[in-house]
Amino acid sequence: MSAASVFPQLEALLPHVQKPIQYVGGELNSTVKDWDSCDVRWTLMYPDAYEVGLPNQGVMILYEVLNEREGVLAERTYSVWPDLEELMREHDVPQFTVDSHRPVGAFDVFGLSFSTELGYTNMLTALDLAGIPLESKDRTVDHPIVLAGGHAAFNPEPIADFIDCAVIGDGEQAVLEITEIIRAWKAEGRPGGRDEVLFRLSKTGGVYVPRFYDVEYLPDGRIGRVVPNRSGVPWRVSKHTVMDLDEWPYPKQPLVPLAETVHERMSVEIFRGCTRGCRFCQAGMITRPVRERSITGIGEMVDKGLKATGFEEVGLLSLSSADHSEIGDIAKGLADRYTEDKIGLSLPSTRVDAFNVDLANELTRNGRRSGLTFAPEGGSERMRKVINKMVSEEDLIRTVATAYGNGWRQVKLYFMCGLPTETDEDVLQIGDMAVNVIAKGREVSGQNDIRCTVSIGGFVPKPHTPFQWAPQLSAEETDARLKKLRDKIRGDKKYGRSIGFRYHDGKPGVVEGLLSRGDRRVGSVIRAVYESGGRFDGWREHFSYDLWMNCAGKTLPEYGVDVDWYTTRERTYEEVLPWDHLDSGLDKDWLWEDWQDALDETEVEDCRWTPCFDCGVCPQLDLDIQIGPTGKKLLPLSVVNK
């Protein structure tokens, strides 16, 4: 395929679409390298609209890591809205990169980062627009290698027919290793074609190539086993783990969007991994062990990033940012350093038991004092034991009392509905908790303008967690339970008006559940939804539950299974799970024991501060938890007097 820019054809279409600026490229800190001077060329995609995809840290990091390499280039592509898709099909304009508007089909590798399974139909749209056959078996040596990564890639089986390979875990070192294998294969004249380069990738033990594995099914629909179908292919594929984050201080030059995006800030990842052990949390389980970035490394990244971008807010990112062993010094040091510049700091969400008012004051010293967000997750004490979220109601009330007493007026509480063993009563206790929060806020502040927003999401069991065996609540049961809670809150004359109530209906969660624990047979559903017009399933206004259920109803009976079989069915210990051959480092027996502990309502401590619980990650992957304190202070910059 020609690598010439398609911008002349594209430009004529842009006056006819919404937000044309998202397609023009040229962002501050974007990179365009000479095509002919590079021998390995990547296009990277976060399969969603520009406004969601551009701020994605994973893509931004890999974009920079690859472009720093001699002879390697990386460009970005995002999902086009349906209005432009229609025009592109009409005028034969292929899926293009925003950096130099080259056709995606001209690159060596098409890498997609999935943080949610609801991006799968967008992947098929992009493949089709790029002129790449939807199924890997139909591609030739001249098509890009389609590679999946991100959290959803820890179970890539539902998209196994559409991707050539998947990488699980951290991408920084993995993409460089893959690049060198492709470079050597190309230099040799591409011997053995597509099959050979995929075999070389597979042999590393860190790249999963679905075509080299056969899935055998039992008569009742369960998987009998997953076996390599050629010698030299590993039985299990291991995840990648970057151990020294200070060696990978990316992004150094964060991209500054041209159009409005979901996050208007510069973000620095302050640590990776989490060992709190919340049983529902896939991100916490699959990113173990904890690896902290040093306080000095964080300081340097913030300094360089602000100079490179001009942003006025810094997000300190991780799964539980207040758990960094030096978070107090980080927040105070940054607030001191940027007092004159009025640079705001933010933590995405704060654990109730990690919150203190000194930290909160440092974070808001130079920025605006917005609401505080806490995530108790379970409405009752019993549910919080089941999910291992060790926060008592007393802890929460004490924390919000401190916040309201120190001038905050708004608190947001995040919960889940449909957790294992949950009853109506557990969910109704969310309303009691919200009332107690408002009452305490009025008491300590002496004000009546106290607000508490309750936000509820449906629980979806995820692979590589103790809840991977759990039954999922049906959409109807989820909606019925949430209606009872809504009626209870609205019926409270004294406090109801001070409580905001936001919830997602249960339908998207059922589709996410089908995709997250699905196997290769679910690929037929994804393809049918795509061919029937399914796009942007993560967007409420585009998502169609009926479309998914209709397509599942047409394709799954052929295999003797249905949506409930994948979602509301409880699994047994003996069952082979679709992702068992993908090694997240977690010992399956440990996950099963933790599932039994959940059913017994037994809590487990955080292994950062207690002896090891043998989850398997550290010895199996030859890793170790890495936490401070380093004893250093935020260096070396002093406050600038203007």
C-alpha positions as CSV (number, residue, x, y, z in Angstrom):
1,M,0.0,0.0,0.0
2,S,1.2,3.5,-0.8
3,A,2.5,5.5,2.2
4,A,1.6,8.9,0.6
5,S,-0.5,11.3,2.7
6,V,-4.2,11.1,2.2
7,F,-4.7,14.7,3.5
8,P,-5.6,16.2,0.2
9,Q,-8.6,13.8,-0.1
10,L,-9.4,14.1,3.6
11,E,-9.3,17.9,3.7
12,A,-12.2,18.1,1.3
13,L,-14.4,16.1,3.7
14,L,-13.6,18.0,6.9
15,P,-16.0,20.9,6.4
16,H,-18.9,18.4,6.4
17,V,-18.2,16.7,9.8
18,Q,-18.4,17.6,13.5
19,K,-15.2,18.7,15.2
20,P,-12.9,18.5,12.2
21,I,-10.0,19.7,14.2
22,Q,-9.6,16.3,15.8
23,Y,-8.4,14.9,12.5
24,V,-5.8,17.4,11.5
25,G,-2.9,16.6,13.8
26,G,0.1,18.8,14.5
27,E,-0.3,18.9,18.3
28,L,2.4,20.4,20.4
29,N,5.0,17.7,21.1
30,S,3.8,15.4,18.3
31,T,6.5,13.8,16.1
32,V,6.7,13.3,12.4
33,K,9.7,11.3,11.2
34,D,11.0,10.7,7.7
35,W,9.3,7.6,6.4
36,D,12.1,6.4,4.2
37,S,14.8,6.7,6.9
38,C,12.9,4.3,9.2
39,D,12.8,0.5,8.7
40,V,10.1,-0.4,11.4
41,R,6.9,1.7,11.4
42,W,4.2,1.5,14.0
43,T,0.7,3.1,14.1
44,L,-0.8,3.2,17.6
45,M,-4.5,3.4,18.4
46,Y,-6.6,3.9,21.4
47,P,-9.9,2.7,19.8
48,D,-12.1,5.6,20.8
49,A,-12.7,9.2,19.7
50,Y,-9.8,11.7,19.8
51,E,-11.1,13.4,22.9
52,V,-10.8,10.1,24.9
53,G,-7.8,8.6,23.1
54,L,-5.4,11.5,23.0
55,P,-4.9,11.8,26.8
56,N,-4.4,8.0,27.2
57,Q,-1.1,7.6,29.0
58,G,-0.3,4.1,27.6
59,V,-0.4,5.2,24.0
60,M,1.4,8.5,24.7
61,I,4.3,6.6,26.4
62,L,4.7,4.0,23.7
63,Y,4.5,6.8,21.0
64,E,7.5,8.5,22.6
65,V,9.5,5.3,23.5
66,L,9.3,4.2,19.8
67,N,10.0,7.6,18.3
68,E,13.1,8.0,20.4
69,R,14.6,5.0,18.6
70,E,16.8,5.4,15.5
71,G,15.1,4.0,12.4
72,V,11.7,3.5,14.1
73,L,8.7,5.7,13.8
74,A,5.3,5.7,15.5
75,E,2.2,7.6,14.5
76,R,-1.3,7.7,16.1
77,T,-4.8,7.0,14.8
78,Y,-8.1,7.3,16.6
79,S,-11.7,6.2,15.9
80,V,-13.5,8.4,13.4
81,W,-17.0,9.4,14.2
82,P,-19.8,7.9,12.1
83,D,-20.2,11.1,10.1
84,L,-16.7,10.9,8.8
85,E,-16.7,7.1,8.5
86,E,-19.6,7.4,6.0
87,L,-17.8,10.0,3.9
88,M,-14.5,8.1,4.0
89,R,-16.2,5.0,2.6
90,E,-18.0,7.1,0.0
91,H,-14.7,8.7,-1.2
92,D,-12.3,5.8,-0.7
93,V,-10.3,7.5,2.0
94,P,-8.6,4.9,4.2
95,Q,-8.1,4.9,8.0
96,F,-5.3,7.4,8.5
97,T,-2.8,8.6,11.2
98,V,-3.2,12.1,12.6
99,D,0.5,12.8,12.5
100,S,1.2,12.6,8.8
101,H,-2.1,11.3,7.5
102,R,-0.6,8.2,6.1
103,P,-2.8,5.1,5.5
104,V,-2.8,2.8,8.5
105,G,-2.5,-0.2,6.1
106,A,1.0,1.0,5.0
107,F,2.6,0.5,8.5
108,D,4.4,-2.6,9.8
109,V,2.5,-2.9,13.0
110,F,-1.0,-1.7,14.0
111,G,-1.0,-1.6,17.8
112,L,-4.2,-1.2,19.7
113,S,-4.5,-0.4,23.4
114,F,-7.7,-1.7,25.1
115,S,-8.5,-0.5,28.6
116,T,-12.1,-1.7,28.1
117,E,-13.6,-4.4,26.0
118,L,-16.3,-2.0,24.7
119,G,-13.7,-0.8,22.1
120,Y,-13.8,-4.0,20.1
121,T,-16.3,-2.9,17.4
122,N,-14.2,0.3,16.9
123,M,-11.2,-1.9,16.2
124,L,-13.1,-3.7,13.4
125,T,-14.2,-0.4,11.9
126,A,-10.6,0.8,11.8
127,L,-9.4,-2.5,10.3
128,D,-12.0,-2.3,7.6
129,L,-11.4,1.3,6.8
130,A,-7.7,0.6,6.6
131,G,-8.2,-2.1,4.0
132,I,-6.9,-4.8,6.4
133,P,-8.9,-8.1,6.4
134,L,-10.9,-8.4,9.6
135,E,-9.6,-11.9,10.3
136,S,-5.9,-12.6,10.7
137,K,-6.1,-15.8,8.6
138,D,-6.9,-13.7,5.5
139,R,-4.0,-11.3,5.8
140,T,-0.9,-11.4,3.6
141,V,2.8,-10.5,4.3
142,D,2.0,-7.0,3.2
143,H,-0.6,-6.2,5.8
144,P,0.4,-4.8,9.2
145,I,0.8,-7.1,12.2
146,V,-2.3,-6.3,14.3
147,L,-1.3,-6.3,18.0
148,A,-3.5,-5.9,21.1
149,G,-2.4,-4.6,24.5
150,G,-3.8,-2.9,27.5
151,H,-5.8,-4.3,30.4
152,A,-8.4,-6.0,28.2
153,A,-5.7,-7.9,26.4
154,F,-5.2,-10.1,29.5
155,N,-8.1,-12.1,28.0
156,P,-7.8,-11.5,24.2
157,E,-9.8,-14.6,23.3
158,P,-13.0,-12.9,22.1
159,I,-10.9,-11.0,19.5
160,A,-8.5,-13.9,18.8
161,D,-9.7,-14.2,15.2
162,F,-9.1,-10.5,14.5
163,I,-5.7,-9.9,16.0
164,D,-2.3,-11.4,15.1
165,C,-0.9,-11.2,18.5
166,A,-1.3,-9.7,22.0
167,V,1.1,-8.5,24.7
168,I,0.0,-8.6,28.3
169,G,1.5,-6.3,30.9
170,D,3.7,-3.2,30.5
171,G,4.5,-2.2,27.0
172,E,7.7,-0.1,27.2
173,Q,10.3,-2.8,26.9
174,A,7.9,-5.2,24.9
175,V,7.5,-2.8,22.0
176,L,11.2,-2.4,21.6
177,E,11.8,-6.1,21.7
178,I,9.1,-6.7,19.1
179,T,10.6,-3.9,16.9
180,E,14.0,-5.6,16.8
181,I,12.5,-9.0,15.8
182,I,10.5,-7.3,13.0
183,R,13.6,-5.3,11.9
184,A,15.7,-8.4,11.7
185,W,13.0,-10.3,9.8
186,K,12.6,-7.5,7.3
187,A,16.4,-7.1,6.9
188,E,16.6,-10.8,5.9
189,G,14.0,-10.3,3.2
190,R,10.9,-11.4,5.2
191,P,11.7,-15.1,5.0
192,G,8.7,-17.5,5.7
193,G,6.3,-14.6,5.4
194,R,3.8,-13.5,8.0
195,D,3.8,-16.9,9.7
196,E,7.5,-16.8,10.4
197,V,7.6,-13.3,12.0
198,L,4.7,-14.3,14.2
199,F,6.5,-17.5,15.2
200,R,9.6,-15.5,16.1
201,L,7.5,-13.2,18.3
202,S,5.7,-16.2,19.9
203,K,9.0,-18.0,20.7
204,T,10.0,-15.1,23.0
205,G,7.4,-16.4,25.5
206,G,6.1,-12.8,25.9
207,V,3.9,-12.4,22.8
208,Y,0.7,-14.4,22.5
209,V,-0.2,-15.5,18.9
210,P,-3.7,-17.0,19.0
211,R,-3.3,-18.9,15.6
212,F,-0.6,-21.1,17.2
213,Y,-3.1,-22.4,19.8
214,D,-6.1,-24.7,19.4
215,V,-9.0,-24.6,21.8
216,E,-10.8,-27.9,22.4
217,Y,-14.3,-27.8,23.8
218,L,-16.2,-30.3,26.0
219,P,-19.8,-31.5,25.0
220,D,-21.3,-29.1,27.6
221,G,-19.6,-26.0,26.1
222,R,-16.8,-25.6,28.5
223,I,-13.2,-25.5,27.4
224,G,-11.4,-28.9,27.6
225,R,-7.9,-27.5,27.0
226,V,-5.9,-24.9,25.1
227,V,-2.9,-26.4,23.3
228,P,0.0,-25.1,21.1
229,N,-0.4,-26.5,17.6
230,R,3.2,-26.4,16.6
231,S,6.5,-27.1,18.4
232,G,8.5,-24.2,19.8
233,V,5.4,-22.3,20.9
234,P,5.2,-21.9,24.7
235,W,2.4,-23.5,26.7
236,R,2.0,-20.3,28.7
237,V,2.6,-16.7,27.8
238,S,4.1,-14.4,30.4
239,K,3.3,-10.8,31.2
240,H,5.8,-8.0,30.9
241,T,6.8,-6.0,34.0
242,V,8.9,-2.8,34.0
243,M,10.7,-2.8,37.3
244,D,12.5,0.5,37.6
245,L,10.0,3.3,36.7
246,D,12.7,5.9,37.1
247,E,14.5,4.4,34.0
248,W,11.3,5.1,32.0
249,P,10.3,8.7,32.8
250,Y,7.7,8.9,30.0
251,P,6.0,10.8,28.6
252,K,8.8,13.4,28.7
253,Q,7.0,15.6,26.2
254,P,3.3,15.0,26.8
255,L,1.0,15.7,23.9
256,V,-1.1,18.9,24.1
257,P,-4.5,18.4,22.3
258,L,-5.9,20.7,19.7
259,A,-9.5,19.9,20.6
260,E,-11.1,19.6,24.0
261,T,-10.4,16.2,25.6
262,V,-11.7,14.4,28.7
263,H,-8.6,15.3,30.7
264,E,-7.1,18.8,30.4
265,R,-4.0,18.3,32.5
266,M,-0.5,16.8,32.5
267,S,-0.3,13.5,34.2
268,V,2.6,11.7,35.9
269,E,2.3,8.1,37.0
270,I,3.7,8.0,40.5
271,F,3.6,4.3,41.0
272,R,2.4,1.2,39.2
273,G,0.6,-1.8,40.7
274,C,-1.5,-2.2,43.9
275,T,-1.5,-4.8,46.6
276,R,-4.6,-3.6,48.5
277,G,-6.2,-6.8,47.3
278,C,-9.7,-5.5,46.4
279,R,-11.2,-8.7,44.9
280,F,-13.2,-7.0,42.1
281,C,-10.3,-5.0,40.8
282,Q,-8.6,-6.4,37.8
283,A,-6.2,-3.5,37.4
284,G,-4.8,-4.1,40.9
285,M,-4.4,-7.8,40.4
286,I,-2.7,-7.8,37.0
287,T,-0.3,-4.9,37.7
288,R,1.3,-6.4,40.7
289,P,3.9,-5.9,42.3
290,V,3.9,-2.3,43.5
291,R,6.7,-0.2,41.9
292,E,7.1,3.4,43.1
293,R,8.6,6.2,41.1
294,S,11.1,8.1,43.3
295,I,10.2,11.5,44.7
296,T,13.0,13.0,42.7
297,G,12.0,11.2,39.5
298,I,8.4,12.5,40.0
299,G,9.7,16.1,40.6
300,E,11.8,16.0,37.4
301,M,8.9,14.6,35.3
302,V,6.6,17.3,36.6
303,D,9.1,20.1,35.9
304,K,9.9,18.9,32.3
305,G,6.3,18.2,31.5
306,L,5.0,21.6,32.6
307,K,7.7,23.3,30.6
308,A,6.9,21.2,27.6
309,T,3.2,21.7,27.7
310,G,2.0,24.8,29.6
311,F,-0.7,22.9,31.4
312,E,-1.9,24.4,34.7
313,E,-2.8,21.1,36.5
314,V,-0.8,18.0,37.3
315,G,-2.6,14.7,37.9
316,L,-0.6,12.3,40.1
317,L,-1.8,9.0,38.7
318,S,-1.8,5.5,40.1
319,L,-4.4,3.0,41.2
320,S,-4.3,4.4,44.7
321,S,-2.2,7.5,44.6
322,A,-2.4,8.4,48.3
323,D,-0.6,5.1,49.0
324,H,2.7,6.3,47.7
325,S,5.1,6.0,50.7
326,E,6.1,9.7,50.2
327,I,2.9,11.2,49.0
328,G,2.9,13.9,51.7
329,D,6.3,15.1,50.7
330,I,5.5,14.9,47.0
331,A,2.3,17.0,47.4
332,K,4.0,19.6,49.7
333,G,7.1,19.8,47.6
334,L,5.1,20.4,44.4
335,A,2.7,22.8,46.0
336,D,5.7,24.8,47.4
337,R,7.6,24.8,44.1
338,Y,4.6,26.0,42.0
339,T,3.0,28.5,44.5
340,E,3.8,31.4,42.2
341,D,2.6,29.6,39.1
342,K,-0.7,28.6,40.6
343,I,-0.3,25.0,39.3
344,G,-3.0,22.8,40.7
345,L,-2.5,19.1,41.8
346,S,-5.0,16.3,41.7
347,L,-5.3,12.7,42.8
348,P,-7.9,10.8,40.7
349,S,-9.5,9.2,43.8
350,T,-8.6,9.0,47.4
351,R,-8.9,6.0,49.7
352,V,-10.9,6.8,52.8
353,D,-8.2,5.4,55.1
354,A,-5.4,7.2,53.2
355,F,-7.0,10.6,53.3
356,N,-5.7,13.3,55.6
357,V,-6.6,17.0,55.6
358,D,-3.0,18.1,55.4
359,L,-2.6,16.2,52.1
360,A,-5.9,17.5,50.8
361,N,-4.9,21.1,51.6
362,E,-1.5,20.7,49.8
363,L,-3.3,19.3,46.8
364,T,-5.7,22.3,46.6
365,R,-3.3,25.0,47.7
366,N,-2.6,26.4,44.2
367,G,-5.7,25.2,42.4
368,R,-9.4,25.1,42.9
369,R,-11.0,23.3,45.8
370,S,-13.3,20.9,44.0
371,G,-15.2,18.0,45.5
372,L,-13.5,15.0,47.1
373,T,-14.1,11.5,45.7
374,F,-14.0,8.4,47.9
375,A,-14.8,4.8,46.8
376,P,-16.3,2.6,49.6
377,E,-17.5,0.3,46.7
378,G,-19.8,-1.8,49.0
379,G,-22.8,-0.3,50.8
380,S,-22.7,-2.5,53.9
381,E,-19.9,-3.5,56.2
382,R,-20.5,-7.1,55.2
383,M,-20.1,-6.4,51.5
384,R,-16.9,-4.5,52.1
385,K,-15.5,-7.7,53.8
386,V,-16.6,-9.8,50.8
387,I,-14.7,-7.5,48.4
388,N,-11.8,-6.9,50.8
389,K,-12.3,-3.2,50.8
390,M,-11.3,-2.6,54.5
391,V,-13.1,0.6,55.2
392,S,-15.6,0.9,58.1
393,E,-18.5,3.4,58.1
394,E,-16.9,5.0,61.1
395,D,-13.7,5.6,59.0
396,L,-15.8,7.2,56.2
397,I,-17.8,9.4,58.5
398,R,-14.7,10.5,60.4
399,T,-13.0,11.4,57.1
400,V,-15.9,13.3,55.6
401,A,-16.4,15.1,58.9
402,T,-12.8,16.3,58.6
403,A,-13.3,17.4,55.0
404,Y,-16.6,19.3,55.7
405,G,-15.1,20.8,58.8
406,N,-12.2,22.2,56.7
407,G,-14.3,23.9,54.2
408,W,-15.2,21.3,51.6
409,R,-18.8,21.3,50.6
410,Q,-19.1,18.4,48.2
411,V,-18.2,14.7,48.5
412,K,-18.7,12.0,45.8
413,L,-19.0,8.4,46.9
414,Y,-18.5,5.6,44.4
415,F,-20.2,2.2,44.8
416,M,-20.9,-1.0,42.8
417,C,-24.1,-2.9,42.5
418,G,-24.3,-6.7,41.8
419,L,-21.3,-7.8,43.8
420,P,-21.1,-11.5,44.8
421,T,-23.5,-12.5,47.6
422,E,-25.1,-9.0,47.6
423,T,-28.7,-8.6,48.7
424,D,-31.2,-5.7,48.3
425,E,-30.4,-4.8,51.9
426,D,-26.7,-4.3,51.2
427,V,-27.5,-1.9,48.4
428,L,-30.2,0.0,50.4
429,Q,-27.5,0.7,53.1
430,I,-25.8,2.9,50.5
431,G,-28.7,5.3,51.1
432,D,-28.2,5.2,54.9
433,M,-24.5,5.9,54.5
434,A,-25.2,9.0,52.3
435,V,-27.7,10.3,54.8
436,N,-25.2,9.9,57.6
437,V,-22.6,11.7,55.5
438,I,-24.9,14.7,54.9
439,A,-26.0,14.8,58.6
440,K,-22.4,14.8,59.8
441,G,-21.5,17.4,57.2
442,R,-24.2,19.8,58.4
443,E,-23.3,19.2,62.0
444,V,-19.5,20.0,61.7
445,S,-19.9,22.8,59.2
446,G,-23.0,24.4,60.6
447,Q,-24.1,24.8,57.0
448,N,-27.0,23.3,55.0
449,D,-25.4,23.6,51.6
450,I,-23.6,20.2,52.0
451,R,-23.8,17.9,49.0
452,C,-23.1,14.2,48.6
453,T,-23.2,12.5,45.2
454,V,-23.7,8.7,45.1
455,S,-22.4,7.2,41.9
456,I,-23.0,3.5,41.2
457,G,-21.6,1.2,38.6
458,G,-22.6,-2.3,37.8
459,F,-20.1,-5.0,38.9
460,V,-18.5,-7.0,36.0
461,P,-16.4,-10.1,37.0
462,K,-13.0,-9.9,35.4
463,P,-10.3,-12.4,34.4
464,H,-7.3,-12.8,36.8
465,T,-9.2,-11.8,39.9
466,P,-10.7,-13.8,42.7
467,F,-14.2,-13.0,41.3
468,Q,-13.4,-14.6,37.9
469,W,-15.5,-17.5,38.9
470,A,-18.4,-15.4,40.2
471,P,-21.9,-15.2,38.7
472,Q,-22.8,-11.7,37.3
473,L,-26.1,-10.1,38.2
474,S,-28.5,-9.8,35.3
475,A,-29.4,-6.4,33.9
476,E,-33.0,-6.7,35.2
477,E,-31.9,-7.6,38.7
478,T,-29.4,-4.7,38.7
479,D,-32.0,-2.2,37.6
480,A,-34.5,-3.4,40.1
481,R,-32.1,-3.1,43.0
482,L,-31.0,0.4,41.9
483,K,-34.6,1.5,41.6
484,K,-35.3,0.5,45.2
485,L,-32.3,2.6,46.3
486,R,-33.3,5.6,44.2
487,D,-36.8,5.5,45.6
488,K,-35.4,5.3,49.2
489,I,-33.1,8.3,48.6
490,R,-35.8,10.4,46.9
491,G,-38.3,9.5,49.6
492,D,-36.1,11.1,52.3
493,K,-37.7,14.5,52.9
494,K,-34.9,15.7,55.2
495,Y,-31.8,14.7,53.3
496,G,-32.9,13.5,49.8
497,R,-32.4,16.8,48.1
498,S,-28.8,17.0,49.2
499,I,-28.0,13.6,47.8
500,G,-27.2,13.4,44.1
501,F,-27.8,9.9,42.6
502,R,-26.0,8.7,39.4
503,Y,-26.1,5.2,38.1
504,H,-25.6,3.3,34.9
505,D,-28.3,0.8,34.0
506,G,-27.3,-2.8,34.0
507,K,-27.3,-3.3,30.3
508,P,-23.7,-2.2,29.2
509,G,-22.4,-4.3,32.1
510,V,-23.9,-7.4,30.7
511,V,-22.2,-6.8,27.3
512,E,-18.9,-6.0,29.1
513,G,-19.3,-9.2,31.1
514,L,-19.8,-11.2,27.9
515,L,-16.7,-9.7,26.4
516,S,-14.5,-9.8,29.5
517,R,-15.0,-13.5,30.3
518,G,-15.7,-14.7,26.8
519,D,-13.8,-17.1,24.6
520,R,-13.2,-17.3,20.9
521,R,-16.8,-18.1,20.1
522,V,-17.8,-14.6,21.2
523,G,-15.8,-13.2,18.3
524,S,-18.8,-14.1,16.1
525,V,-21.0,-11.8,18.2
526,I,-18.5,-8.9,17.9
527,R,-18.3,-9.3,14.2
528,A,-22.1,-9.5,13.8
529,V,-22.6,-6.4,15.9
530,Y,-20.0,-4.5,13.9
531,E,-21.6,-5.6,10.6
532,S,-25.0,-4.4,11.9
533,G,-23.7,-0.9,12.6
534,G,-22.4,-1.2,16.2
535,R,-19.9,1.5,17.0
536,F,-18.6,3.4,20.1
537,D,-20.2,1.0,22.5
538,G,-18.6,2.8,25.4
539,W,-20.8,5.8,24.7
540,R,-24.3,5.7,26.1
541,E,-25.8,7.5,23.1
542,H,-24.3,5.0,20.6
543,F,-24.6,1.8,22.7
544,S,-27.4,-0.6,21.7
545,Y,-28.1,-3.5,24.1
546,D,-30.8,-4.8,21.8
547,L,-28.3,-5.0,19.0
548,W,-25.8,-7.0,21.1
549,M,-28.5,-9.4,22.4
550,N,-30.0,-9.9,18.9
551,C,-26.6,-10.7,17.4
552,A,-25.7,-13.0,20.3
553,G,-29.1,-14.8,19.9
554,K,-28.2,-15.4,16.2
555,T,-24.6,-16.6,16.6
556,L,-24.1,-18.3,20.0
557,P,-26.8,-21.1,19.7
558,E,-24.6,-22.7,17.0
559,Y,-22.1,-23.4,19.8
560,G,-24.7,-24.5,22.4
561,V,-24.1,-21.5,24.6
562,D,-25.8,-18.1,25.3
563,V,-25.2,-14.8,27.0
564,D,-26.2,-16.1,30.4
565,W,-23.8,-18.9,30.0
566,Y,-21.0,-16.4,29.9
567,T,-22.4,-13.9,32.4
568,T,-24.7,-15.1,35.1
569,R,-23.2,-18.6,35.4
570,E,-20.9,-19.4,38.3
571,R,-17.7,-21.3,37.4
572,T,-16.2,-24.2,39.3
573,Y,-12.5,-24.7,40.3
574,E,-12.1,-27.5,37.7
575,E,-13.2,-25.4,34.7
576,V,-10.5,-24.3,32.3
577,L,-10.9,-20.6,31.9
578,P,-10.3,-19.0,28.5
579,W,-7.3,-17.1,29.8
580,D,-5.6,-19.8,31.9
581,H,-2.7,-20.1,29.4
582,L,-1.9,-16.4,29.8
583,D,0.2,-15.9,32.9
584,S,-0.5,-12.7,34.9
585,G,1.9,-14.1,37.6
586,L,-1.0,-14.8,39.9
587,D,-1.3,-18.3,41.2
588,K,-4.7,-19.8,40.3
589,D,-4.9,-21.7,43.6
590,W,-4.3,-18.4,45.5
591,L,-7.1,-16.7,43.5
592,W,-9.4,-19.6,44.3
593,E,-8.6,-19.4,48.0
594,D,-9.2,-15.7,48.0
595,W,-12.6,-16.4,46.3
596,Q,-13.5,-18.8,49.1
597,D,-12.3,-16.1,51.7
598,A,-14.7,-13.7,50.0
599,L,-17.6,-16.1,50.4
600,D,-16.6,-16.5,54.1
601,E,-16.4,-12.7,54.4
602,T,-12.7,-12.9,55.4
603,E,-10.5,-9.9,54.9
604,V,-6.9,-10.1,53.8
605,E,-4.2,-7.5,54.7
606,D,-2.1,-5.5,52.2
607,C,1.1,-7.4,51.6
608,R,3.1,-4.1,51.3
609,W,3.0,-3.8,55.1
610,T,2.6,-7.5,56.2
611,P,4.2,-10.8,55.4
612,C,3.7,-12.2,51.9
613,F,0.4,-14.0,51.1
614,D,1.9,-16.1,48.3
615,C,-0.2,-14.6,45.4
616,G,2.6,-15.9,43.2
617,V,3.7,-12.8,41.4
618,C,7.0,-12.0,43.0
619,P,8.7,-15.5,42.9
620,Q,7.1,-16.6,39.7
621,L,8.2,-13.5,37.7
622,D,11.3,-13.0,39.8
623,L,10.1,-9.6,40.9
624,D,9.8,-7.7,44.2
625,I,7.7,-5.0,45.7
626,Q,9.6,-1.7,45.4
627,I,8.6,1.1,47.7
628,G,10.3,4.0,49.5
629,P,10.9,6.1,51.4
630,T,14.1,7.2,49.6
631,G,14.9,9.8,52.3
632,K,15.3,12.4,49.5
633,K,13.3,15.6,49.2
634,L,11.8,17.0,46.0
635,L,14.9,18.3,44.2
636,P,16.6,20.4,43.0
637,L,14.4,23.4,42.2
638,S,13.6,26.2,44.6
639,V,10.6,28.5,44.5
640,V,11.1,31.2,41.9
641,N,10.5,34.7,43.2
642,K,9.0,36.7,40.3
